[in-house]
């Protein structure tokens, strides 16, 4: 969820910049590049953007012998260095040494999928053609050998004129060969590959012929596809059964988010309440105690309690992605993309928008057609990002009793959450259809997507993902949400009345809330919700902290939980309207800033903000009226 604030600009540490101990990791998508990067760097890494571009990359430190470290740059996955897309342009510029903010790498680790070497070897020609010391890493050696494949690394090294290592990044096999290469890179003892054996680098057919010839010389034999892969694809890619499996997976995810996370959430909630009471008892009655307990602890704590749910969501996304299933889901979704006028490449950014719209918008750089790319950018914020999850969970738990729908496997609360995700998806489809039939018409390009093999996700990869998400979430709670909580507390305690804090309704925060109340009253919202809508422009989930702070200041947090307080303040119609409003509204300034950067001006962001706000208002109004008729 740090993603929702954009990634920081890449800055190389001074020591590394001075000694130029930098190694770039490059390879095709699904070659295990990120798995290798994670294994080499562990948690000593960060996500960043290069100056002037929004393509995301990671930089990390790999520990070597004698307490030495070398910096690794994990570049976007590419199939060529011909700069058709922004990903390929960034990778080319980094390797060529023309990327601002990063010196030219000392060496390159080119990682290729050994089970798909015939296709991936074509990337070796342009990489070696750069003349940088290069280690060619043939990954997934265990899979190659286990399925009867074969390759001669020594002969391949001879053909390429550069060292070759056969490894398994997932299992850690052969990693010592990479650390030896990195140690040599630090000492500048690596030879440069010869250029005479390479084909004309701009001639794609010659490169393919060259790659095929190299494969024959190395006695490469592709492994037989596993029987269970064909069987699983027969199920997952089936037009009917595949869609049903996808729906069952989604239903299971949402049910687990509610049922599985509840004990952990209760434990976090208890810890926050106990610590808050301890702090309150340890401090004398003063404005400082009120700031810490009622402002910071109530505001930040109200959001932190949802960390288990968010981590469960990212755990499931990681399992589905690492196992190879999400690529199959992309093919199924491509049929829907066709009907709304978008190409299949739009699916991956839209899928990543379920985590956050900011990296999703960055991911649209792989879409060559500018109109398709713009349309994808404009609909991405409709997909339900993880920042909405705390709001959804709070309101659903307060107003919808848990009842079984499909036994213990699917309940009413999970159904409500799933319905909100579906609403966001339908809004995106309607908007895309509108855009692609009017101002953004274009011809559709076919989906070309390489299917990764099915694999068991590794515990290390999933653990690193969750630790990173926890760190990101807590950093955000300690910055944006903390700042909003402090500002809100100050506004709620001023102006002083006879030297004392006023009633919250008479404070500056109350004045702002009452000012917007006439506009939002038709939706069933009161002035406190109005304050939350304003503060949530910084980040959607801030509304939870805002309400926690407001009710903490009123003293209601002592007598009832935030859920109970919200249920006391809102009607069922107002609760439904609040869910609908957050499903559709653009409550994220960081997303707007990235849209402006990606589209080159403020025209599309302003149109997007106004359209999504009106969309949210109209449907929230309708939801309030309809639900009010039933209750």
C-alpha positions in Angstrom: 0.0 0.0 0.0 3.0 2.2 0.0 2.4 1.6 -3.8 -0.4 4.1 -3.5 2.0 6.9 -2.9 4.3 6.0 -5.8 7.8 4.7 -5.5 10.8 6.9 -4.7 13.2 8.0 -7.3 16.2 5.7 -7.6 19.4 7.1 -6.0 22.5 5.0 -5.9 24.3 5.0 -2.6 27.4 7.2 -2.7 29.8 4.4 -2.0 28.4 2.3 -4.8 28.3 5.2 -7.2 32.0 6.0 -6.4 33.3 2.5 -6.9 30.7 1.5 -9.5 30.1 -1.8 -7.9 26.8 -2.4 -9.7 25.5 -5.5 -11.5 22.3 -5.5 -13.5 20.0 -8.5 -13.5 18.1 -8.8 -16.8 16.0 -11.5 -18.4 12.7 -12.4 -20.0 9.5 -12.4 -18.0 8.8 -15.6 -16.1 12.5 -16.6 -16.1 12.9 -16.5 -12.3 14.7 -13.2 -12.3 12.9 -11.8 -9.3 13.3 -15.1 -7.4 17.1 -14.9 -7.9 17.1 -11.2 -6.9 15.2 -12.0 -3.7 17.6 -14.9 -2.9 20.7 -12.8 -3.4 19.5 -9.7 -1.6 17.0 -11.0 1.0 15.4 -7.9 2.6 18.2 -5.6 1.7 16.3 -4.1 -1.2 13.9 -1.3 -2.1 11.4 -0.5 -4.9 12.1 2.7 -6.9 11.6 4.6 -10.1 14.3 6.0 -12.3 14.3 9.8 -12.7 11.8 10.9 -15.3 10.1 7.6 -15.8 7.6 5.5 -13.8 8.8 2.1 -14.7 9.3 0.3 -11.5 12.6 -1.5 -10.7 14.2 -2.8 -7.5 17.7 -2.2 -6.1 19.3 -4.4 -3.5 22.5 -5.3 -1.8 24.1 -8.7 -2.0 26.5 -9.7 0.8 29.7 -11.3 -0.3 32.7 -12.6 1.6 34.8 -10.4 3.9 31.7 -8.3 4.8 31.7 -6.8 1.3 28.5 -5.8 -0.5 27.6 -5.2 -4.2 24.5 -3.5 -5.5 22.1 -5.3 -7.8 19.6 -3.7 -10.0 16.6 -5.9 -10.9 15.4 -4.5 -14.3 12.0 -5.1 -16.0 11.5 -8.4 -17.8 12.0 -8.0 -21.5 12.2 -10.2 -24.6 14.4 -7.7 -26.6 16.3 -4.4 -26.2 14.6 -2.8 -29.2 12.8 0.1 -27.4 9.2 -0.5 -28.5 7.9 -0.3 -24.9 9.0 1.8 -21.9 10.2 -1.4 -20.1 12.6 -2.2 -23.0 13.8 1.4 -23.2 14.6 1.5 -19.5 16.5 -1.8 -19.7 18.4 -0.7 -22.7 19.3 2.7 -21.2 20.5 1.2 -18.0 22.8 -1.3 -19.7 24.0 1.3 -22.1 24.9 3.7 -19.2 22.6 6.5 -20.4 20.1 6.3 -17.6 20.1 9.4 -15.4 20.9 8.7 -11.7 22.6 5.4 -12.3 26.2 4.8 -13.5 26.8 2.1 -16.1 26.8 -1.4 -14.6 30.1 -3.2 -14.1 28.6 -6.4 -15.2 25.3 -8.2 -16.2 23.6 -11.3 -15.0 21.4 -12.6 -17.8 19.0 -15.1 -16.5 17.2 -17.4 -18.9 14.7 -20.2 -18.4 16.6 -23.4 -19.2 13.3 -25.2 -19.9 12.5 -22.6 -22.6 16.0 -21.9 -23.9 15.1 -22.0 -27.6 13.0 -18.9 -27.2 14.9 -17.1 -24.4 18.4 -17.5 -26.0 17.5 -14.8 -28.5 17.9 -12.2 -25.8 21.6 -13.2 -25.3 22.6 -11.7 -28.6 21.7 -8.0 -27.9 22.9 -8.3 -24.2 26.3 -9.7 -25.2 26.5 -7.2 -28.0 26.7 -4.4 -25.4 30.2 -5.7 -24.5 29.7 -5.8 -20.7 31.0 -8.7 -18.7 28.1 -11.1 -18.6 27.2 -14.2 -16.7 24.5 -16.2 -18.4 22.4 -18.0 -15.8 20.3 -21.0 -16.9 17.6 -21.1 -14.3 15.2 -23.9 -13.3 17.9 -26.6 -13.7 15.9 -29.0 -11.4 12.9 -28.7 -13.7 15.0 -29.2 -16.8 16.6 -32.4 -15.5 13.5 -33.7 -13.8 11.6 -33.6 -17.1 14.3 -35.2 -19.2 15.8 -32.0 -20.7 19.5 -31.5 -21.4 22.0 -28.8 -22.0 25.8 -28.5 -22.0 26.7 -25.4 -20.0 30.4 -25.7 -21.0 29.6 -25.8 -24.7 27.2 -23.0 -24.4 29.9 -21.0 -22.6 32.2 -21.7 -25.5 29.6 -20.7 -28.1 28.8 -17.4 -26.3 32.3 -16.5 -25.2 31.1 -15.8 -21.6 30.6 -17.9 -18.4 27.4 -19.9 -18.0 25.9 -21.2 -14.8 23.2 -23.8 -14.5 21.2 -23.1 -11.3 17.8 -23.3 -9.6 17.0 -20.0 -8.0 14.0 -21.4 -6.2 16.0 -24.2 -4.5 19.3 -22.4 -4.2 21.3 -24.8 -6.4 24.4 -23.3 -8.0 24.0 -19.9 -6.3 27.7 -20.0 -5.3 28.7 -19.6 -9.0 26.8 -16.3 -9.0 28.4 -15.0 -5.8 31.8 -15.9 -7.3 30.9 -13.8 -10.4 29.8 -10.9 -8.2 33.1 -11.0 -6.2 35.0 -10.8 -9.5 32.8 -7.9 -10.6 33.8 -6.0 -7.4 37.5 -6.5 -8.2 37.0 -5.6 -11.9 38.5 -9.0 -12.9 35.8 -10.0 -15.4 36.7 -10.3 -19.2 34.4 -8.8 -21.7 32.7 -11.2 -24.2 33.9 -11.2 -27.8 31.6 -9.5 -30.3 32.6 -11.3 -33.5 30.4 -14.4 -32.9 27.2 -12.4 -32.7 24.7 -11.7 -35.5 23.6 -8.4 -36.7 21.8 -7.2 -33.6 18.9 -5.4 -35.4 18.0 -8.4 -37.6 15.5 -10.4 -35.7 15.4 -13.4 -38.1 19.2 -13.7 -38.0 19.2 -13.5 -34.2 16.6 -16.4 -34.1 18.7 -18.4 -36.5 21.8 -17.8 -34.4 20.0 -18.8 -31.2 18.7 -22.0 -32.9 22.3 -22.8 -34.1 23.7 -22.2 -30.6 21.1 -24.5 -29.2 22.1 -27.3 -31.6 25.8 -26.9 -30.8 25.1 -27.2 -27.1 23.0 -30.4 -27.6 20.0 -28.7 -26.0 17.0 -30.9 -25.6 13.8 -29.2 -24.4 12.1 -31.0 -21.6 8.8 -32.8 -22.2 5.8 -30.8 -20.8 4.6 -32.5 -17.7 1.4 -34.5 -18.0 -0.2 -32.7 -15.1 0.5 -29.3 -16.8 -1.5 -30.4 -19.8 -4.3 -31.7 -17.6 -4.4 -28.5 -15.5 -4.4 -26.3 -18.6 -7.3 -28.4 -19.9 -9.2 -27.4 -16.8 -8.0 -23.9 -16.1 -8.2 -22.7 -19.8 -11.6 -24.4 -20.5 -14.1 -21.7 -21.6 -16.7 -22.9 -19.0 -14.8 -24.9 -16.4 -11.9 -22.4 -16.3 -14.3 -19.6 -15.5 -16.0 -21.6 -12.7 -12.6 -22.5 -11.2 -11.6 -18.8 -11.3 -14.8 -17.8 -9.5 -14.3 -20.5 -6.8 -10.8 -19.3 -6.2 -12.0 -15.8 -5.8 -14.8 -16.8 -3.4 -12.3 -18.8 -1.3 -10.0 -15.8 -1.1 -12.7 -13.5 0.2 -14.1 -16.0 2.7 -10.6 -16.6 4.1 -10.0 -12.8 4.3 -12.9 -12.5 6.7 -12.9 -15.8 8.6 -9.1 -16.5 8.6 -8.0 -13.0 9.6 -10.5 -12.5 12.4 -8.5 -14.1 15.3 -5.4 -12.1 14.3 -7.4 -8.9 14.0 -8.9 -9.5 17.4 -5.4 -10.0 18.9 -4.1 -6.8 17.3 -7.2 -4.9 18.4 -6.7 -6.1 22.0 -3.0 -5.2 21.9 -3.8 -1.7 20.7 -6.5 -1.1 23.3 -4.4 -2.5 26.2 -1.4 -0.4 25.2 -3.6 2.7 24.8 -4.9 2.3 28.3 -1.4 1.7 29.7 -0.2 4.9 28.0 -3.2 6.8 29.3 -2.6 5.6 32.9 1.1 6.4 32.7 0.7 10.0 31.7 -0.9 12.9 33.5 -4.1 14.5 32.2 -2.9 17.0 29.6 -3.3 18.0 26.0 -0.2 15.8 25.2 -1.9 12.7 26.6 -5.0 13.5 24.6 -2.9 13.9 21.4 -1.1 10.6 21.9 -4.1 8.5 23.1 -7.1 10.1 21.4 -5.4 11.4 18.3 -2.4 9.1 17.3 -3.3 5.9 19.1 -7.0 5.9 18.1 -6.3 7.0 14.5 -3.3 4.9 13.6 -4.5 1.9 15.7 -7.8 1.9 13.9 -6.0 1.2 10.6 -3.2 -1.1 11.8 -5.9 -3.6 13.0 -6.6 -4.4 9.4 -3.0 -5.5 8.6 -3.8 -9.3 8.9 -6.5 -9.0 6.3 -4.3 -7.1 3.9 -1.4 -9.6 4.3 -3.8 -12.5 3.6 -4.9 -10.8 0.4 -1.2 -10.4 -0.7 -0.5 -14.0 0.3 -3.2 -15.3 -2.0 -2.1 -13.0 -4.8 1.5 -14.2 -4.4 0.5 -17.9 -4.4 -1.6 -17.4 -7.5 1.1 -15.5 -9.3 4.1 -17.6 -8.3 2.2 -20.8 -9.2 1.6 -19.7 -12.8 -2.2 -19.6 -12.4 -2.6 -15.8 -13.0 -1.2 -16.1 -16.5 -3.9 -18.6 -17.3 -6.5 -16.2 -15.8 -5.2 -13.6 -18.2 -6.2 -15.7 -21.2 -9.6 -16.3 -19.8 -10.1 -12.5 -19.2 -8.8 -11.7 -22.7 -12.2 -12.9 -24.0 -13.8 -10.2 -21.9 -11.3 -7.6 -22.9 -12.3 -8.1 -26.6 -15.9 -7.3 -25.9 -15.1 -3.9 -24.2 -12.6 -2.9 -26.9 -9.4 -3.4 -24.9 -6.5 -5.7 -25.8 -5.3 -8.6 -23.6 -2.3 -6.7 -22.4 -4.6 -4.5 -20.4 -5.5 -7.4 -18.1 -2.2 -7.6 -16.3 -2.3 -3.9 -15.2 -5.9 -4.2 -14.2 -5.2 -7.3 -12.2 -2.3 -5.6 -10.3 -4.7 -2.7 -9.6 -6.4 -5.0 -7.0 -3.3 -4.4 -5.0 -2.9 -0.7 -5.9 -3.7 1.5 -8.8 -0.3 3.3 -8.9 1.8 0.3 -10.0 -1.0 -0.8 -12.2 -0.9 2.5 -14.1 2.9 2.1 -14.3 2.4 -1.4 -15.8 0.5 0.1 -18.7 3.8 1.1 -20.2 4.0 -2.3 -21.8 0.9 -1.4 -24.0 2.2 -0.1 -27.3 -1.2 1.4 -28.5 -1.5 4.8 -26.9 -5.3 4.9 -26.9 -5.5 1.4 -25.3 -2.9 2.5 -22.7 -4.9 5.7 -21.9 -8.1 3.8 -21.5 -6.5 1.3 -19.2 -5.1 4.1 -17.1 -8.5 5.7 -16.8 -10.3 2.6 -15.6 -7.6 1.1 -13.4 -8.7 3.0 -10.2 -12.1 1.4 -10.4 -10.5 -2.0 -9.6 -10.8 -2.6 -5.8 -7.4 -1.8 -4.4 -6.2 -3.1 -1.0 -6.6 0.5 0.5 -10.4 0.1 0.2 -10.3 -3.1 2.2 -10.2 -1.5 5.7 -13.3 0.6 4.8 -15.2 -2.3 3.4 -14.4 -4.5 6.3 -15.4 -1.9 8.9 -18.8 -1.1 7.4 -19.6 -4.7 6.4 -18.8 -6.0 9.9 -20.9 -3.3 11.5 -24.0 -3.7 9.4 -24.1 -7.2 8.0 -24.5 -10.2 10.4 -22.5 -13.2 9.4 -24.7 -16.0 8.1 -23.7 -19.1 6.1 -24.6 -19.1 2.4 -22.6 -22.2 1.3 -22.0 -23.8 4.6 -18.7 -22.8 6.3 -17.2 -22.0 2.9 -19.0 -18.8 2.0 -20.9 -16.4 4.3 -22.8 -13.2 3.9 -19.9 -10.9 4.7 -17.6 -12.5 2.2 -20.5 -12.3 -0.3 -20.9 -8.5 0.4 -17.1 -8.0 -0.1 -17.1 -10.0 -3.3 -20.1 -7.9 -4.5 -18.1 -4.7 -4.0 -15.2 -6.1 -6.0 -17.7 -7.1 -8.8 -19.2 -3.6 -8.7 -15.8 -2.0 -9.3 -15.0 -4.4 -12.1 -18.4 -3.6 -13.8 -17.8 0.1 -13.5 -14.4 -0.4 -15.2 -16.0 -2.3 -18.0 -18.8 0.3 -18.5 -16.2 3.1 -18.6 -13.9 1.2 -20.9 -16.8 0.5 -23.3 -17.7 4.1 -23.3 -14.2 5.3 -23.9 -13.3 2.8 -26.6 -16.5 3.5 -28.5 -16.0 7.3 -28.5 -12.9 9.3 -27.9 -10.4 6.4 -27.7 -11.3 4.2 -30.6 -8.5 2.0 -31.9 -7.9 -1.4 -33.5 -7.5 -4.3 -31.1 -4.1 -6.2 -30.9 -4.0 -9.9 -30.2 -2.8 -11.2 -26.9 0.7 -12.7 -27.0 1.4 -14.2 -23.6 4.0 -16.9 -22.7 2.6 -19.4 -20.3 4.9 -20.0 -17.4 5.1 -23.6 -16.1 3.1 -24.5 -13.0 5.4 -24.3 -9.9 5.0 -24.7 -6.2 5.5 -21.2 -4.7 8.5 -21.1 -2.3 8.1 -20.2 1.3 11.0 -17.7 1.1 9.4 -15.8 -1.8 6.0 -15.6 -0.1 7.6 -14.6 3.2 9.7 -11.9 1.6 6.6 -10.6 -0.1 4.6 -10.4 3.2 7.5 -8.9 5.2 7.8 -6.2 2.5 4.1 -5.5 2.5 4.1 -5.3 6.3 7.0 -2.9 6.2 5.2 -0.8 3.5 1.9 -0.7 5.4 3.5 0.2 8.8 5.6 2.9 7.1 2.4 4.4 5.7 0.7 4.2 9.0 3.7 5.9 10.5 3.7 8.8 8.0 0.5 9.6 6.1 -2.0 8.3 8.5 0.0 9.6 11.5 0.2 13.1 10.0 -3.5 13.2 9.2 -4.3 12.0 12.7 -2.2 14.7 14.3 -3.6 17.5 12.0 -7.2 16.2 12.7 -6.6 16.2 16.4 -5.3 19.8 16.3 -8.3 20.9 14.2 -10.7 19.1 16.6 -9.3 20.8 19.7 -9.3 24.4 18.3 -10.4 27.1 18.9 -10.1 26.9 22.6 -13.2 27.8 24.7 -12.3 29.3 28.0 -8.9 27.7 27.8 -10.3 24.2 27.1 -10.9 22.2 23.9 -14.3 22.8 22.4 -17.0 20.3 21.7 -16.0 18.6 18.5 -19.0 20.0 16.7 -17.7 23.5 17.4 -14.1 22.9 16.5 -12.4 23.8 13.2 -12.9 20.1 12.1 -16.5 20.3 13.0 -16.9 23.6 11.1 -15.5 21.9 8.0 -17.7 18.9 8.4 -20.8 20.9 8.9 -19.9 23.0 5.8 -19.9 19.9 3.5 -22.8 18.2 5.2 -25.6 19.7 3.0 -23.8 18.2 -0.1 -23.5 14.7 1.3 -26.6 14.5 3.4 -28.7 13.1 0.5 -26.3 10.1 0.6 -27.1 9.5 4.2 -23.8 10.9 5.5 -23.4 13.2 8.5 -20.7 15.8 9.1 -18.3 13.3 10.6 -18.3 11.2 7.5 -17.8 14.4 5.6 -14.5 15.0 7.5 -13.5 11.4 6.7 -14.2 11.9 3.0 -12.0 15.0 2.9 -9.1 13.3 4.8 -9.3 10.2 2.8 -8.2 12.1 -0.3 -4.7 11.6 1.1 -5.3 7.8 1.1 -8.6 5.9 1.1 -8.0 4.0 4.3 -7.4 7.2 6.2 -11.1 7.6 6.8 -10.9 4.7 9.2 -8.3 6.5 11.3 -10.2 9.7 11.0 -13.4 8.1 12.4 -11.3 6.4 15.1 -9.8 9.8 16.1 -13.2 11.6 16.0 -14.9 9.0 18.1 -11.9 8.8 20.4 -12.1 12.5 21.0 -15.8 12.2 21.8 -15.0 9.5 24.3 -17.1 6.9 22.7 -14.2 4.6 22.1 -14.4 3.8 25.9 -18.0 2.7 25.6 -18.3 1.1 22.2 -16.1 -0.1 19.4 -15.6 1.8 16.2 -18.0 -0.6 14.4 -20.7 0.0 17.0 -20.1 3.8 16.9 -20.4 3.8 13.1 -23.6 1.7 13.4 -25.0 4.2 15.8 -24.2 7.1 13.5 -25.3 5.7 10.1 -28.5 4.3 8.8 -28.3 1.1 6.8 -28.9 3.2 3.7 -26.1 5.5 4.6 -23.8 2.5 5.2 -24.6 1.1 1.8 -24.0 4.5 0.2 -20.6 4.7 1.9 -19.6 1.4 0.5 -20.7 2.3 -3.0 -19.1 5.7 -2.8 -15.7 4.2 -1.9 -16.1 1.5 -4.6 -16.3 4.2 -7.3 -14.7 7.5 -6.1 -11.2 8.6 -6.8 -10.1 9.0 -3.2 -6.4 8.9 -3.8 -4.3 11.9 -4.7 -1.2 9.7 -5.4 -3.1 8.0 -8.2 -4.1 11.3 -9.7 -0.5 12.4 -9.6 0.7 9.3 -11.4 -2.0 9.6 -14.0 -0.9 13.2 -14.7 2.7 12.0 -15.1 1.7 9.1 -17.4 -0.7 11.1 -19.6 1.6 14.2 -19.8 -0.8 16.8 -18.3 -3.8 17.5 -16.1 -6.6 17.1 -18.7 -7.1 13.4 -18.2 -6.7 13.4 -14.4 -9.2 16.1 -14.0 -11.7 14.4 -16.3 -11.0 11.1 -14.4 -11.6 12.7 -10.9 -14.8 14.5 -11.9 -16.2 11.5 -13.7 -15.4 9.0 -10.9 -16.8 11.4 -8.2 -20.0 12.0 -10.1 -20.3 8.2 -10.8 -19.8 7.5 -7.1 -22.3 10.2 -5.9 -25.1 9.1 -8.2 -24.8 5.5 -7.4 -24.3 6.2 -3.6 -27.5 8.3 -3.7 -29.4 5.4 -5.4 -28.0 2.9 -2.9 -29.1 5.0 0.0 -32.6 5.4 -1.3 -33.1 1.8 -2.3 -31.8 0.3 1.0 -33.8 2.9 3.0 -36.9 1.5 1.4 -36.2 -2.0 2.8 -35.2 -1.0 6.4 
